[in-house]
Amino acid sequence: MSVPLSDAFLHAIAAEIDSDEVTAVVIAGSHVRGTATRYSDVDFARFVRTPPEGKKKRYFYREGHLISVVTWTLDFIEESITRPELAIWRVPALREARILLDKEGVFAAFQQRLRDFRWETLQEQANAWASDVLLLFGEFAHKMLGALLNHDEATMAYATQDLLWTLPEVVAVQRGVLIEGSNRYYAQVQEAVGTDSAWTHFHRLALCLEPFPPHLSPAEARGIAALRLYKETVRLLRDTLLPGDRAVIEQTLQVIAEASLPDSMI
């Protein structure tokens, strides 16, 4: 673990990124949670009065530390936490943020509202978002089936990557898993569905965290595991799917079931 950053260092960075337009500067991430290593970047967020132009995030080094600075308006963040796919990241990160500068006290007031945040207010919207994404990503299940049929390992890798990126997010959003940080993301989702569950088994297999069946290539094993992960995600969320989405999603599962896949050991 890294040595904690000094107050003098943090306040020096806050002063460096301050301006008349800035209303607050906070630090979030692993250096606040106490989980940073010597390679962890230092996550600053600065809040400004008007929407920034150009890049909203920049990086630089100070004393050997990689500094990341994101620039937002408070109105933008207020709106983002009404969207479940953003709230799972923003609420926990900003709720625990350490305030370095708060010229008008507005961030402290906002942070108190975050402490009072309740996922139940977003659940219906979260269900709809997850249902819609599962519907859209049925296309990637078809891409995977075509790639397996043609022994096209490049397309298998592409489709696996997209399914692996999206399906954990679908579960996290529908279950209201507030992410404690990117290093804990997958572990938190697996814990939410059960570390001994079929979902977690296929997720780990697709991530190359469990041995591949010897009769399959790595691309085939990961691709089939990603299809199984799609199936298990639908099973977990079936009762929350929107009626208009369910028929197509269920048909996608039927197409997968009828495909001739070399998956007897997965």
N, C-alpha and C positions, 0 to 999 in steps of 0.2 A: 504494500500500500504506500501511497505517496505521503510526504509530509504535508500537513494542512497548510493551505495558503495563508499568509499573514494578512491581517486587516489592512496594513499599510499598502501591500501589493494590490489588494482588491479595490481599495479606495483610489489608488493611483490610476488604475484602469478606468474606474468610473469617472474620474475627473477628465481623463483623456478623451472619453467618448461623449462627454457632456457638451451641451450647447444651449443657446437660448431657446431652441425649439424643443429641447428635451424636458419632460416632466418627471420622469422616474427612470432609475437604473436598478436592475435586480440581477442576482446570480442564481442560477438553477442547476439542476443536473447532479452528477455524481459528486461534485465538490460540496454540495449542500447535504446530500444524503450520507456522506462519509464513506462512499464506496469507490472513490477515485483511485486510479493507479498513476504511476508516473507518466503514462502515455495518454491519460484522459485529457480531453480539451476542457477549457474553462468556459462555461456557457453563460454569456451575458445577454440580457434582453434590455433594450432601452425603449422607452415609450415617448412618442412625440405628439405634438398637437395636430399636425396635418399629415396625410398619407405621404410616405417617403417616395421619392422618385429614384429610378435606377434600382440597383441591387438592394434587396432588403436584408441580406446577410453577407457579412464579410469576415475574413480571417486575418490574423497576424500573430506573430510570436513576440512574447515578452519574457525575458529571463528564462528562456528554454521552454516555456509553456505555450501551447497552441491556444489562442484566444478566439472564440467565435462570438460574434455580436449580431443579433437579429434586431431589426428595428420595426416596431409596430405602433399603431395607434391603439388606444384603449378601446375605442369603438369597434375596431376590427376584431380584437380579442373577445369582447363582449358578444359579438355576433357569432364568432367561431365556436364558442362553448354552447351554443344552441344547436349545433350540428353534431350528432353523436359520433361520427367518424373522426371528428377533430377533438371533441371533448374528451375522449378516452386518453388523449395525449396531453392536452393543454391544461385540463383541470388539475391533475396531480402535480404536474411540473410547476405551475404557477402558485398552487395552494401552498407548496412547501418552499417557494423561492425566498431568498434572503434579500431584504431591501437594503440597498446601499445609498440610494438617493430617492427622495420622494418630495418634490418641492411644494406640492399642494395637498399632499395626503390622499390623493385619489387612488393610488395603487393600494395603499393599506386598506381603504374602504372596499375596493374591489376584491382584495385577498380575503377579507372577512366574508364577502358574499360567496366566494369559492368554498370556504369552509362550511357554509350552510348548504352547498350544492347537494341535490338529491337526484340520482339517476332516474327515478321513477317518472320525472317530468319529461324525459326523452325516450321512454321505452317504446311507445307506439311508433315514433319516428325511427328508432333504431331497428325495430322489426321490419319496417317498410324498406329501409336502406339495405339491410342484409338480404331480404327477399329479392330485391331488384338486382343486387350484385350476383347472387347465385344464379339468377336467370341469365344475366349477361355472360357469366363465365361458363355456362353450358357450351358456348362456342369453343372454349379452350379444351373442354373434354373431347369434343369432336376433332379438334386439331390433333390431340394426343392419339386418338384412335387411328386417324389417318397416318400419322407418323409411325406408329407401331406396325400398321399394316405394310407400310413401304420400307420399314427398317431405316427410317430417316432420323438418325440420332441427333442431328442439329435441331430439327423441329421438336423432337422429344424434349431436349434441354430447354428450348425456348418456352414451350407450353408448361413444363414443370416449374420453371422459374416464376411464371405468371400465377399459376395456381398456388404455389407455395407462398408467394407474397400476399395473395388476396384472401385465401381461405382462413388463415388465422385471424386476419382483420375482421372477417365476417363474424366469426365466433366472438371475438372480443367486443365488437360493437353490439351484437344482439344480447350478449350476456352482461354488458355493462362493466367490462373489466377495465379498470382505470390503470393505465400502464405506468409502472414505477420507473421506467427508463428502458432504453432500447436493449440493454444487456439482460433485462428481465422479461422482455416481451414474450418470447416463445415459452419460457418457463411458466409465466403467469397464465397463458392461454391453456397450456397443458394441465396445469393445476385446476383450472376452472372446469375442464371437461373430465378430468381424472387422469392421473399419471399412468394408470394401468389400463386405460380405455383403448378401444380399437383406433379411435381418432389419433391418440398420441402415438400409438405404434406406427401407423402409416405416416404420420408427420415426421417422426424420427427416421423412418426408413427413407423417405424422400429427401431428408436432409443429410443422408449418409451417416447417421449416428447409430445405425444398427447394421449388422452384416447383411450383404446382399445374398439372395439365393444363388447357388453356384451355376445354375443352368441359364441364368439371365445375364445380359451385359449390364453394367452400371446404369446406362441410359434407359434401358428397358425396365429395370427394377425400380428406378426412381419415377419413371413415367407411370407405371402401373400403380405404384404407391400413391402418386398424386391423384389418379382416378379414384382409387379407394378413399382417399382423403375427401374428395368431392362428395362421394356417396355418403360417407360418415357425417360430413357437415350437413348435408340435407337431412339425414336421419335425426340429428340433434335439433335442428331448427324446424322440422316439418310442421309442427303445430302452429308456428308463427308465420308461415309463408302466406303471402297474399293470394287469394283465390285465383286471380288472373295470372299469377306467375306459376302456381303449383302445377298446373297441367303440363306446361312445357318442361319444367324441371323434372317431373316424374317421368316424362317421356325420354328425357336425356338419360335418366337412370336405366330405363328399359333398353335403350340403345347400347349402353355400356354393358349391361347384363348379357345381351345377345351377342356381343362381340366375342370372337375367338381369341382369348388372351392366354399367353403362357404364364399363368399366375398361380399355379397350384401350390406354390410354396410361400405365397405372400399373404 
